[in-house]
């Protein structure tokens, strides 16, 4: 009986030691001499299924200057090694002088107290070439939320989008200005039960559209809140936006030939 209990406990310990789920957000930074970013932050958004790992990577200075790529790889639960390779660039907002590096990460998972880390080497190739990027060591720490959580990103396959802005909740005199890629397209529009409407194109020639809602006032009940209904063909998305006179609300629409949806 004691031998059976010992074997059971060993199996139980091994299961929880090796069965760590890496799904979530992991953040760190790179030291890249001469980079076009003043700070090179990395965020891996990982999902796991068995030994398979997949998701997205962000290489960014801040939420306004970034490159987003697909990542795929595998996680060995016994060795705690995660290997992921960046693939296609799905979204980017970078200066023209920037060179995109497609990176590979070879990382080991560890946990000390409540701190979870992925540590290891990264290498890469300059996008579209066989030339090496800088390489080095990186430490990523698990975090609770994404740096990009306040800017929804909606994947659209193709076509014309209709955007309808409504006052969310009690109609209290909220007024907004709407910008697309920093260009004003609607100015000082009052929100109500009837929508303030605009259209956008999203297709292989128009792959990225950033819509910004700026509060012209906050009505009688601050802050300025809006319900945005996005119609893309037979698909509809509902977004709740909040802006103040000091902080706008933004949504990003990205062309995707795969399955549309919200990231």
C-alpha distance (Angstrom), angle and dihedral (degrees) to the residues before:
residue distance angle dihedral
X1 . . .
X2 3.83 . .
X3 3.82 89.9 .
X4 3.79 90.2 51.0
X5 3.82 91.8 50.2
X6 3.81 91.2 48.0
X7 3.80 91.8 51.8
X8 3.80 90.3 46.7
X9 3.81 92.5 51.1
X10 3.81 91.7 47.6
X11 3.80 90.3 51.6
X12 3.80 90.5 46.4
X13 3.83 92.2 51.3
X14 3.79 92.3 46.0
X15 3.81 91.3 49.8
X16 3.78 93.4 54.8
X17 3.79 93.9 38.9
X18 3.77 94.3 53.5
X19 3.78 99.9 28.3
X20 3.79 97.0 73.5
X21 3.81 112.7 146.5
X22 3.81 110.7 -137.1
X23 3.81 93.9 -169.0
X24 3.79 110.7 130.8
X25 3.79 142.5 54.5
X26 3.82 124.0 -36.2
X27 3.81 122.9 -174.3
X28 3.79 136.1 -170.9
X29 3.79 141.1 126.2
X30 3.78 140.9 -109.8
X31 3.78 130.6 -136.4
X32 3.81 105.5 -136.3
X33 3.82 115.9 166.3
X34 3.80 112.4 -136.9
X35 3.81 94.5 9.9
X36 3.80 118.3 161.2
X37 3.83 88.5 -126.2
X38 3.80 118.9 75.2
X39 3.80 87.0 -144.4
X40 3.80 125.2 24.5
X41 3.79 108.9 -149.1
X42 3.79 122.0 179.5
X43 3.80 126.3 -157.6
X44 3.79 121.0 -178.2
X45 3.80 115.5 -164.8
X46 3.79 101.9 -161.5
X47 3.78 132.2 -170.8
X48 3.79 122.0 -178.0
X49 3.79 133.7 -158.1
X50 3.79 113.3 178.4
X51 3.80 105.2 -49.4
X52 3.81 93.2 -21.5
X53 3.81 120.2 103.3
X54 3.79 124.1 -170.1
X55 3.79 141.8 151.5
X56 3.80 138.3 97.4
X57 3.77 138.8 -46.5
X58 3.79 127.5 -151.5
X59 3.81 121.9 -159.2
X60 3.79 103.4 -171.8
X61 3.75 149.6 156.4
X62 3.81 91.2 -157.8
X63 3.81 136.6 -34.1
X64 3.82 90.3 -71.7
X65 3.83 98.1 52.7
X66 3.79 115.5 44.6
X67 3.80 148.9 120.3
X68 3.81 119.1 -136.0
X69 3.82 121.5 -161.6
X70 3.79 139.3 174.1
X71 3.81 115.4 -107.5
X72 3.80 130.1 -160.5
X73 3.76 134.1 173.3
X74 3.79 144.0 109.3
X75 3.78 141.0 -82.8
X76 3.81 122.3 -144.8
X77 3.79 106.0 -150.8
X78 3.79 94.1 -162.6
X79 3.82 97.6 51.0
X80 3.84 92.1 29.7
X81 3.80 88.9 -133.7
X82 3.81 120.1 149.8
X83 3.81 119.2 -166.0
X84 3.80 117.4 -177.1
X85 3.79 131.0 171.6
X86 3.79 123.9 -156.0
X87 3.78 115.6 -129.3
X88 3.79 134.5 171.6
X89 3.79 121.1 12.7
X90 3.82 105.3 -121.1
X91 3.82 101.1 177.6
X92 3.79 136.0 4.3
X93 3.80 142.0 171.8
X94 3.79 109.1 -178.7
X95 3.81 138.7 136.9
X96 3.81 115.4 -89.5
X97 3.80 91.6 -111.7
X98 3.81 93.1 61.9
X99 3.81 121.8 109.0
X100 3.82 116.4 -150.5
X101 3.81 117.2 -132.0
X102 3.82 118.1 -155.8
X103 3.79 102.7 -147.4
X104 3.79 138.5 -158.2
X105 3.81 120.9 -154.7
X106 3.81 124.8 -154.7
X107 3.80 105.2 -172.4
X108 3.80 142.1 168.8
X109 3.80 122.0 -146.3
X110 3.81 120.7 -133.9
X111 3.79 138.0 164.7
X112 3.80 128.6 -155.5
X113 3.77 113.6 180.0
X114 3.81 105.9 -46.3
X115 3.82 94.5 -23.4
X116 3.81 116.4 101.5
X117 3.80 119.7 -169.3
X118 3.79 142.3 179.0
X119 3.80 111.4 -151.1
X120 3.76 130.8 -178.9
X121 3.78 149.6 82.2
X122 3.76 131.9 -39.6
X123 3.79 128.8 -161.6
X124 3.77 132.4 173.1
X125 3.78 152.9 177.0
X126 3.79 127.3 -128.0
X127 3.79 106.0 -105.9
X128 3.79 112.7 -94.2
X129 3.81 94.0 11.5
X130 3.80 140.8 74.4
X131 3.81 91.9 -124.9
X132 3.79 118.7 120.9
X133 3.79 122.5 -116.0
X134 3.75 121.7 -147.7
X135 3.79 112.9 -69.9
X136 3.77 132.7 -157.2
X137 3.79 151.5 127.3
X138 3.80 124.1 -52.2
X139 3.80 137.2 -173.7
X140 3.81 118.4 -158.8
X141 3.80 121.5 -169.6
X142 3.79 125.1 -156.7
X143 3.81 111.4 -111.7
X144 3.79 131.3 -174.3
X145 3.79 99.2 -123.7
X146 3.77 143.5 19.1
X147 3.80 123.7 -100.0
X148 3.81 85.2 -130.4
X149 3.82 96.7 52.5
X150 3.82 94.1 113.1
X151 3.81 94.6 56.3
X152 3.82 112.0 63.6
X153 3.80 114.7 -148.5
X154 3.80 116.9 -152.4
X155 3.80 120.7 -163.7
X156 3.80 113.9 -143.2
X157 3.80 125.7 -175.0
X158 3.81 99.7 -150.4
X159 3.79 146.4 -50.7
X160 3.75 141.9 53.4
X161 3.79 121.4 -26.6
X162 3.77 124.1 -150.4
X163 3.80 115.5 -153.0
X164 3.81 118.4 -163.1
X165 3.82 118.0 -172.0
X166 3.82 118.2 -161.0
X167 3.77 132.1 175.5
X168 3.80 105.3 -100.6
X169 3.78 113.2 -132.6
X170 3.80 120.2 -18.9
X171 3.81 114.0 17.1
X172 3.80 102.1 -119.0
X173 3.81 106.8 159.2
X174 3.83 100.9 -84.0
X175 3.82 112.8 169.9
X176 3.80 126.7 -166.3
X177 3.77 143.2 -171.8
X178 3.81 117.7 -149.3
X179 3.79 124.8 -149.8
X180 3.80 128.1 -171.2
X181 3.80 114.3 -157.4
X182 3.83 88.4 -16.9
X183 3.84 93.1 -52.2
X184 3.83 117.2 117.3
X185 3.81 110.9 -123.0
X186 3.83 100.2 162.7
X187 3.78 123.9 30.0
X188 3.81 130.4 -159.0
X189 3.81 96.4 -21.0
X190 3.82 118.1 173.6
X191 3.80 115.4 -131.6
X192 3.76 120.7 -134.5
X193 3.80 144.8 136.5
X194 3.82 90.1 -58.8
X195 3.79 114.3 66.5
X196 3.77 129.8 -108.4
X197 3.80 98.5 -135.5
X198 3.80 135.7 -158.8
X199 3.83 136.5 159.0
X200 3.81 134.1 -135.2
X201 3.79 136.1 -171.6
X202 3.80 119.7 -130.4
X203 3.81 116.3 178.3
X204 3.84 140.7 114.3
X205 3.83 89.6 -65.9
X206 3.84 93.3 45.0
X207 3.80 102.8 38.0
X208 3.81 100.7 157.8
X209 3.80 132.8 39.3
X210 3.81 123.9 171.0
X211 3.79 114.8 -162.6
X212 3.79 117.4 -162.3
X213 3.80 124.4 -167.6
X214 3.81 112.9 -155.5
X215 3.80 120.9 -165.9
X216 3.81 112.0 -127.2
X217 3.79 87.4 -176.4
X218 3.79 137.3 -12.6
X219 3.80 97.7 -124.2
X220 3.78 120.1 -134.6
X221 3.82 92.2 -54.2
X222 3.84 111.1 49.4
X223 2.95 137.4 -113.3
X224 3.81 112.8 49.6
X225 3.82 106.3 -111.5
X226 3.79 128.8 -176.2
X227 3.76 139.0 -180.0
X228 3.81 109.7 -138.0
X229 3.80 116.5 -162.1
X230 3.80 113.5 -167.2
X231 3.80 117.8 -161.9
X232 3.81 116.4 -164.8
X233 3.79 109.0 172.9
X234 3.79 106.1 -63.8
X235 3.82 93.2 -13.5
X236 3.80 126.3 91.3
X237 3.79 130.8 -168.1
X238 3.82 126.9 -167.6
X239 3.80 118.5 -153.2
X240 3.80 129.3 178.2
X241 3.80 112.0 -146.7
X242 3.80 128.4 -167.6
X243 3.79 124.6 -169.1
X244 3.79 137.0 167.4
X245 3.78 133.0 -164.5
X246 3.82 87.6 -93.0
X247 3.83 101.3 38.5
X248 3.79 129.0 42.8
X249 3.82 129.4 -155.3
X250 3.81 120.9 -122.1
X251 3.82 138.3 -166.5
X252 3.81 125.9 -172.3
X253 3.80 123.2 -148.9
X254 3.79 116.0 -161.6
X255 3.78 129.6 -172.4
X256 3.81 112.6 -119.5
X257 3.79 126.4 175.1
X258 3.80 88.1 -158.3
X259 3.79 129.7 67.8
X260 3.84 112.5 -34.8
X261 3.77 119.9 -129.7
X262 3.79 147.8 110.9
X263 3.77 121.6 -59.4
